[in-house]
Amino acid sequence: MVRPSMQSKILNCVFLWLILVPLASHLEAKVTKSDFGNMPDGTKVEIYTLEEGAIKARVMTYGARLVSLEVPDRKGKVADIVLGYESLAGYTADPKSYFGSIVGRYGNRIAHATFSLDGKRYQLPANDGVNTLHGGIKGFDKLVWQGHEIPHGVELTLVSKDGDQGFPGTLTARVRYTLEAHALKIEYFATTDKDTVLNLTNHSYFNLAGEGQGDILSHLMMIPADRFTPVDSGLIPTGELAPVAGTPLDFHHPTAIGARINDGNEQMKLGGGYDHNYVLNGKMGVLQQAARVVEPTTGRVLTVETTQPGVQFYSGNFLDGTLHGKQGHVYNKHSGFCLETQHFPDSPNHPKFPTSELKPGQTYHEVTVFGFSTAP
């Protein structure tokens, strides 16, 4: 028989447990800052470490890059699942891979390095054949942002002057990385003092088996999109919104990335694999699922949600074994995949695409959430 006083103590303990356990699952992520080296001109680069439960992310101010992302597998074993380098020197010596970076002003391609806005034609630097890729020769990925700690994470700020890489308007961009509830959230904000175009995205390469642990061809990909934007030989959208049905680009049902990657479909030949923008079915500006990826051997699951109208699925086709990443790992073809939530490529030259214009008085605001779980 339990005495009344003892019963009261037990009830109080149970009450406290019911209160504290939910709070413990939403504890604020621990954030620490340290130096990560210096740029050739002496500018200091810092790195922020975010820890929440078993998940740890590291974000540096050079390129506002996600340097590492450690998550557990179905057995609780933790591994870093994003490609990259162990030192700042690795990133500054690699101008073409964009590992983990925030790309801008305009992520993806702009045809013939030019666009018109308000009746004026703007010329950009061509750094991808005749086209502009990821903002030009010195895009946001190659600049040092200003960082400061915020609840659950870090906020990074960059001011891009009028005429930077040919784009009009002085743009102030802010990117927040936060860790909460088994997810990495990336939130984008921007304002401008002149009409401009803008398309910010994160260019992380994922390998859910662990970076450097082989290719991603056995990963099961699901993208709930009915249409995509076909490309020409320069990987520029033709302007068409084509159905994925009946093509190797149909990922309505979970399918191994490598199952159809060498298909004779013309789009697959042009991309050398997957390098295509998917038109998401939901309403732009509302958080919706863009993809779900499962790695069968570890059970790691990545779920991507976004407010953006599209997601670029890239299967690491241009990785060729010449890059040596963390721990000397060789990054061969298909060593990682990207899911770049975004506005459509070359939107400034396609009036029928969702507009990527930003005007004074407006605030650009987009959200992408990378959620992590495990499958049996």
Disulfide bonds with the S-S distance in Angstrom:
none
